Amino acid sequence: MSAPLFEALLRHAAAGRAPFHTPGHKGNPQALPPELFRLDFTELPDTDSLYEASGPILAAEQEAARLFGAARTLFSAGGCTLCIQAMLRLAAPRGGEVIAGRTVHRSAVNAMALLGLTPVWVLPDGSAGPGLPGRIPAAGVEQALREHPHAACVYLTSPDYSGVLSDIPAIAAVCRAAGVPLLVDNAHGTHLRFTRRDLHPLSLGASMTACSAHKTLPVLTGGAWLQIADPAFAGWVKSAMALFGSTSPSYLTMASLDLAREWLAQHGKAAFAALEDRAASLAQLAAQRGFPQPRGLRDPTRLTLVTAENGLSGEEAAAHLRRCGVEPEHADASAVILLPSPWNREEDFARLARAIATLPAGNAPPPAPSLPPLPPAACSPREALLAPQEAVPPLEAVGRVAGEAACPCPPGVPLVMPGEKITAECAEFLSRSGFLSIKVLQ
Ligand SMILES: Cc1ncc(COP(=O)(O)O)c(C=O)c1O
C-alpha cells in the first residue's frame, strides 16, 4: 500500500503525544459518538441542504442561535474562513473601505481581495507584553472611522492567537455611534460564552462573529458557526455563504456542530469552569519558572508561555515539550501556544505539567522588535493578489509591490500586506527576522 498522507497520520498518532493543538475533540473517543462516522451523507430528501436549509439543518442552526443568543446562526463546514467571507460580503456588499485591525488572518485579506474591499489598518497597541501584538484600541478605531466616514464596517480579530482579548464593548460602542457594524473574527473564542465570565464577542456587542468551533470544541475540522446579532443581515446570509462555499459540505462536520451545541448546552459551563482552573494552575506553574502569560484581559483557558521573558525561544520551548510527549499548537521566537480543551485527558495535563516544570531557562536576549512604519499602499489587495508574482530575497524587494502578506513573529503583526510598497526598513526587518524570500508583483 502507498498512501503517504494516511501513513504520515498513522505515524503521528503512534507517537502518542498529548495534543494541545486543534481540533478541540483531541481524538478522544468520548468526544464524538462512533456512529457519527457512518453518517457521511449528502443532500437527500430527508437530510436538508445547507444553503437552502428548511428542515433539520435549519432546526439545528436555530438551536445554536438560541444557545449563543444570536438572531441567526449559520453552519459552516468550510471553517471560519467561509464565515469571514460571508461576514464581509454581508457588511460591504458594494465594496469600499473596511476599518480593520492589522492583526488579521490571511482568510480575511483574501476575502477582501475577492470582494474588492480596501482595508484601512488600525495597529494593535502592544499592551500584552513584549513580542506580542496586543489589542486593537477603541481610540484607534474611532479615529479611523472619523477619517473614513464612508467605511462599510469595522473588522477585527479577538481573541488573537495568543488568547489576548480586545475591548469589544468599547469598540462596539464606537461602531454603534458611527452607525457601522462590528465584525469579529472569533476563530479562537467559540467557547468564550461558556467561560465563567461570558467573553464571547457576540455577547459583548459585536454585530457578527465568525467562530472556528473545531478549534476548541468537540467538532470535526472545518466546523464553524457564523453568529449574527443584527437581524438586518439574516435575510440573505445563506446566499452570501453560498457564493464561496462548497456545494458538498460535510454532513459529518455539520452533525458534529449539532452535537457540540447539545453538549455545550448540557455541560459547557461546568466543563469550561474546570478547564479554567486547570489552565490557571498550569499558568501559575509556568509563571513560577519565569514564563508568564500575556498581560491584561485574555481567554482564561488558553496557555501562552511567553518564553522570551526568560531568555528561551518559543521554538526551543516547543522542542522541550515534544521531548516530554506534548505537542503544542504553535511556537515562534518569543512564545509557545497551547490549546487545552475539556477533551484533553488527565494524562495530557499531567505530562504538560511535568514538561513545564522542567523547562530550562535560556540565555537569548528577549526580542523587543519595534515595527517600522506601515509601508504605503501602491494598489488594492485584489490587484496585488491576482497579479503575476515572483519570489525575491527581502533585500532585493525594496521599492517592489508585495504580492503576499509577510508577518514576522514576534511581534505577530503583518509588516507588509499585498499591494503595499516594500520600504528599505521593512525589507531589513524581514531579512533580520529570517525571511528568505517574499512574493512581489512582476
Ligand atoms: C485568527 C484566525 N482567523 C481565521 C482562521 C481561519 O479559520 P478556519 O481554519 O476555521 O477556516 C484562523 C485559522 O487558524 C485563525 O487563526
The ligand as a Gaussian input file, in Angstrom:
#p B3LYP/6-31G(d) Opt

LIG

0 1
 C       -7.489000      34.209000      13.677000
 C       -7.952000      33.217000      12.656000
 N       -8.973000      33.536000      11.857000
 C       -9.448000      32.680000      10.933000
 C       -8.887000      31.448000      10.766000
 C       -9.441000      30.514000       9.732000
 O      -10.165000      29.513000      10.378000
 P      -10.514000      28.112000       9.677000
 O       -9.239000      27.347000       9.613000
 O      -11.540000      27.525000      10.591000
 O      -11.049000      28.408000       8.326000
 C       -7.810000      31.050000      11.590000
 C       -7.176000      29.725000      11.425000
 O       -6.233000      29.363000      12.023000
 C       -7.331000      31.962000      12.552000
 O       -6.299000      31.649000      13.350000

